Amino acid sequence: MISITLGRLPCLRRPFDDRAVLRMNAPSSAFAGEIRPAQEADCARIAELAGQLSYPSTPEEVTQRMTEMKGDADHLVFVAELATGEIAGWIAVFVYRTVEADARAEVSGLVVDERFRSQRIGERLLARSEEWARERGCDVIGLRSNVIRERAHAFYERHGYRHIKTQKSFRKTL
């Protein structure tokens, strides 16, 4: 597993700029849609796209998880909705708090439908999650990407993320 983190952002030194959100959501030639918070009606599509990330989930499982996050200001899922109303991708981001380090934002998942890749949708989702992190006072955002996802690694590096370490991931069923 690779952990990638974006360096310090000057978010605490300047006021929030509403125009930045408008620029991020302004239609581009490659993506005519909007980045918005996910809604319950999006859960089936989010589950379908999670399967493309090799995290198979049912619509019911995604609905339950999103219900558990509802009202928690430290978790949010954004979707990229095409002009047709179809969800082309999603990103989940949360504030990661630990005793040993300052709070940072962490992307827990990012997927763009295989049919819509290379249309700057991932870029827009990533930018919106970074803005969300700044809004919460985070000056660092990170993510983890499987070592086999070389195309994703190149994408993150193009957007300012740098590879900081390689590690093994351990898990135990309780």
C-alpha positions in Angstrom: 0.0 0.0 0.0 1.3 3.5 -0.9 0.5 6.5 1.2 0.5 9.8 -0.7 0.2 13.2 0.9 0.0 16.8 -0.3 2.3 19.2 1.5 1.3 22.1 3.7 -1.4 24.3 2.2 -1.7 28.0 3.2 -5.4 27.5 4.1 -5.1 28.9 7.6 -3.4 32.1 6.5 -6.1 33.4 4.1 -9.9 33.7 4.3 -12.1 31.3 2.5 -12.7 32.4 -1.1 -16.3 31.5 -2.3 -15.1 32.3 -5.9 -12.9 29.2 -5.7 -15.9 27.0 -5.3 -17.6 28.7 -8.2 -14.5 28.2 -10.4 -14.3 24.5 -9.4 -18.0 24.0 -10.3 -17.8 26.1 -13.5 -18.5 23.9 -16.5 -15.3 22.9 -18.4 -15.0 21.7 -22.0 -14.3 18.2 -20.7 -16.9 17.9 -17.9 -20.4 19.5 -18.2 -21.8 18.7 -14.8 -21.5 19.6 -11.1 -19.7 18.3 -8.1 -22.1 18.1 -5.2 -22.6 16.3 -1.9 -24.0 12.8 -2.3 -27.6 12.1 -1.5 -29.4 9.0 -0.5 -30.7 8.5 -4.1 -27.0 8.2 -5.2 -26.3 5.2 -3.1 -27.0 2.5 -5.7 -24.7 4.2 -8.2 -22.0 4.8 -5.5 -22.1 1.1 -4.8 -21.8 0.2 -8.5 -18.8 2.4 -8.9 -17.2 1.1 -5.7 -17.1 -2.3 -7.5 -14.9 -0.7 -10.2 -12.5 0.1 -7.3 -12.6 -3.6 -6.3 -14.6 -2.8 -3.2 -17.9 -4.6 -3.9 -20.8 -3.1 -2.0 -24.5 -3.4 -2.2 -26.8 -0.3 -2.4 -28.1 -1.2 1.1 -24.5 -1.3 2.5 -23.7 2.1 1.0 -27.0 3.5 2.3 -26.2 2.2 5.8 -22.7 3.6 5.7 -23.9 7.0 4.5 -26.6 7.1 7.1 -24.0 6.5 9.8 -21.9 9.5 8.4 -24.9 11.8 8.1 -24.6 14.8 10.4 -20.9 14.2 11.0 -19.1 17.3 9.8 -15.9 15.4 9.5 -17.1 13.0 6.7 -18.4 13.8 3.3 -19.0 12.1 0.0 -19.1 14.2 -3.2 -20.4 13.0 -6.5 -19.8 14.2 -10.1 -23.2 14.5 -11.7 -23.3 14.8 -15.5 -25.7 17.1 -17.2 -27.8 14.0 -18.0 -28.2 13.3 -14.3 -25.9 10.3 -14.3 -23.3 10.0 -11.5 -19.9 9.7 -13.2 -17.8 9.4 -10.1 -17.5 10.0 -6.4 -14.9 10.9 -3.7 -15.1 10.3 0.0 -13.1 12.4 2.4 -12.9 12.7 6.1 -10.9 14.5 8.8 -8.3 12.0 10.3 -7.6 12.8 13.9 -4.8 11.0 15.9 -2.9 11.6 19.1 0.5 11.4 17.3 -0.1 13.9 14.5 -2.1 17.0 13.7 -5.5 16.5 12.1 -5.4 16.1 8.3 -8.0 15.3 5.7 -7.9 11.8 4.1 -9.5 10.6 0.9 -10.9 7.2 1.6 -12.1 6.5 -1.9 -12.1 8.1 -5.4 -13.5 6.5 -8.5 -14.6 7.7 -11.9 -16.6 5.4 -14.1 -14.4 3.7 -16.6 -16.5 5.2 -19.4 -15.8 8.8 -18.2 -12.1 8.7 -17.3 -9.7 11.2 -18.7 -12.3 13.9 -18.8 -11.1 15.9 -15.7 -13.8 14.5 -13.5 -11.3 13.0 -11.0 -9.5 16.3 -11.0 -12.6 18.2 -10.2 -13.6 15.7 -7.4 -10.1 15.9 -5.9 -10.1 19.7 -6.0 -13.5 19.8 -4.3 -12.3 17.5 -1.5 -9.2 19.7 -1.0 -11.4 22.7 -0.7 -13.6 20.9 1.8 -10.5 20.0 3.8 -9.4 23.7 3.8 -12.9 24.7 5.0 -12.3 22.4 8.0 -8.9 23.9 8.9 -6.8 21.0 7.5 -3.5 22.0 6.1 -2.6 18.5 4.8 -4.6 16.0 2.8 -3.6 12.4 2.1 -4.7 9.2 0.6 -3.7 5.6 0.1 -3.5 3.9 -3.3 -2.9 0.2 -4.0 0.6 -0.4 -5.4 -0.8 -1.9 -8.6 -2.7 1.3 -9.5 0.1 3.0 -11.4 -2.2 5.2 -13.5 -3.8 6.5 -10.3 -0.3 7.2 -8.9 0.6 9.3 -11.9 -2.7 11.2 -11.6 -2.1 12.1 -8.0 1.5 13.2 -8.7 0.2 15.4 -11.5 -2.0 17.1 -9.0 0.7 17.8 -6.4 0.6 14.7 -4.2 3.9 13.1 -3.4 4.7 9.5 -2.5 5.9 9.6 1.2 6.1 5.9 2.1 5.4 2.4 1.3 3.9 0.2 4.0 2.1 -3.0 4.7 -1.6 -2.9 5.8 -2.8 -5.2 8.5 -6.4 -6.0 9.4 -8.1 -8.3 11.9 -11.7 -9.4 11.8 -13.5 -8.8 15.1 
